[in-house]
Each structure stands twice: as C-alpha cells, then as structure tokens.
Amino acid sequence: GAVVSQHPSRVICKSGTSVKIECRSLDFQATTMFWYRQFPKQSLMLMATSNEGSKATYEQGVEKDKFLINHASLTLSTLTVTSAHPEDSSFYICSAPYSDLRETQYFGPGTRLLVL
Amino acid sequence: AQSVTQPDIHITVSEGASLELRCNYSYGATPYLFWYVQSPGQGLQLLLKYFSGDTLVQGIKGFEAEFKRSQSSFNLRKPSVHWSDAAEYFCAAVLGSSASKIIFGSGTRLSIRP
C-alpha cells in the first residue's frame, strides 16, 4: 500500500527556536496533505490542509504565522513550528489521501515534538 | 454541528472475549466512515471503511463494522480479541459532498485482560 513518511520521528528543541517537520508521500503524488496535532490520550485535531502550489487552509484557532506550511511539490509538505514554546509540545501527524479524500487516507508515523 | 462521537473512553475485555466499540455521527446525510487503530508510538492504520452498499463491512485483523442509518452508528466488532489488539481506536468520517476533511472521534482505548 501507499506509504507516507515523516521526518524527524522525534525532536527536542529549546524554547524560541523553529522546528521543521517533513511529510512525504513515498509512492504516490498528493496534491493535498493534512496536518494534525494529537495531545496525549486525545484524538487527532486537524490543524490545516496543505495544498500543492497554493496557500494552506488553516482550521479555526490555528495560528498560520506560528505553524507555517509549505507544499512545495506533489510529494512533500513541511510544517514549521516557529518560535516554539513548551505548549507546542505535541505529537504531529500528517496524512495524504491516495486519490480522493473518500478513498483511503495514509497517515505518517508522526513526529513527537518536545520544547524545553 | 457535524461530529463523530465515541462514547467509551476506555474499555477492558478479556483475551478471547468479543468486542464492540461504539461510534455515532451527527450529519444530515450518510458520511464516509472509517475505523483506524493506533498502537503506542505508531501511526494510524486503517481497519476498514464504509462508503455505500453492504452495511456490514469486513476489515483487517478480523474486525468488522456495521453501518446503521437509523441509529447513525458505525460500531466496530471483533468476535475474539487478542492481546495484540490493545491499542487506541478511532472512528472517523468524511462529512459533506466536498469531502474536504476528515473528522475524528475522541478515541477509545482498548486494554486486554490476560
């Protein structure tokens, strides 16, 4: 089946620094990718929809200047957490639909971010 | 408001016992429905999905789910659980004709009693 990878799998950074997380579709092209945030023992909350060649669409309450999304190619979307703070510590997950969203979405393994 | 509800936060069953995890959705039309499993530190894996047709769908790892329109439910079942089934289970739905995003339930954590 299709595979979505994320890099890094975990990252620890100091408060005030920026962290970039990559999401790649390894064997298919994805014009759309989704970024989620998952707090411990909670569900996935959609943060934004990443659109290849255009601006990302952010969910209500998500700061677009804080969470920069770049979908530079049909196989790569990046999420940059700018000026990270301890409250940004979380599990970030990306996903990509194989074709139409009604079809199977493939999820990356997630990136654990810890901001000290 | 459109939503997906999993009323059980945590369920414990004995190994070999049957399992049913509940999921309800709130939407005017029939959504596209999914069940995902997440093991600790792992990504989400699709267990099964319902788009249309037969309301009883079979998935991987011996799971099945039944769509009941009258109850707005899509409950996940397994006749005999294994210790390896211990994980977090998420019901999800794509709501709306534009199919712009997927909405997840809050999840049910399954523990297996030896």
HADDOCK unambig.tbl for C-alpha pairs under 7 A between the chains (distance, minus, plus):
assign (segid A and resid 42 and name CA) (segid B and resid 106 and name CA) 6.20 0.50 0.50
assign (segid A and resid 43 and name CA) (segid B and resid 104 and name CA) 6.76 0.50 0.50
assign (segid A and resid 43 and name CA) (segid B and resid 105 and name CA) 6.63 0.50 0.50
assign (segid A and resid 43 and name CA) (segid B and resid 106 and name CA) 4.67 0.50 0.50
assign (segid A and resid 43 and name CA) (segid B and resid 107 and name CA) 5.87 0.50 0.50
assign (segid A and resid 44 and name CA) (segid B and resid 104 and name CA) 6.44 0.50 0.50
assign (segid A and resid 101 and name CA) (segid B and resid 99 and name CA) 6.11 0.50 0.50
assign (segid A and resid 102 and name CA) (segid B and resid 32 and name CA) 6.50 0.50 0.50
assign (segid A and resid 102 and name CA) (segid B and resid 94 and name CA) 6.85 0.50 0.50
assign (segid A and resid 102 and name CA) (segid B and resid 99 and name CA) 6.72 0.50 0.50
assign (segid A and resid 107 and name CA) (segid B and resid 43 and name CA) 6.20 0.50 0.50
assign (segid A and resid 107 and name CA) (segid B and resid 44 and name CA) 5.87 0.50 0.50
assign (segid A and resid 108 and name CA) (segid B and resid 43 and name CA) 5.80 0.50 0.50
assign (segid A and resid 109 and name CA) (segid B and resid 42 and name CA) 5.51 0.50 0.50
assign (segid A and resid 109 and name CA) (segid B and resid 43 and name CA) 3.84 0.50 0.50
assign (segid A and resid 110 and name CA) (segid B and resid 43 and name CA) 6.06 0.50 0.50
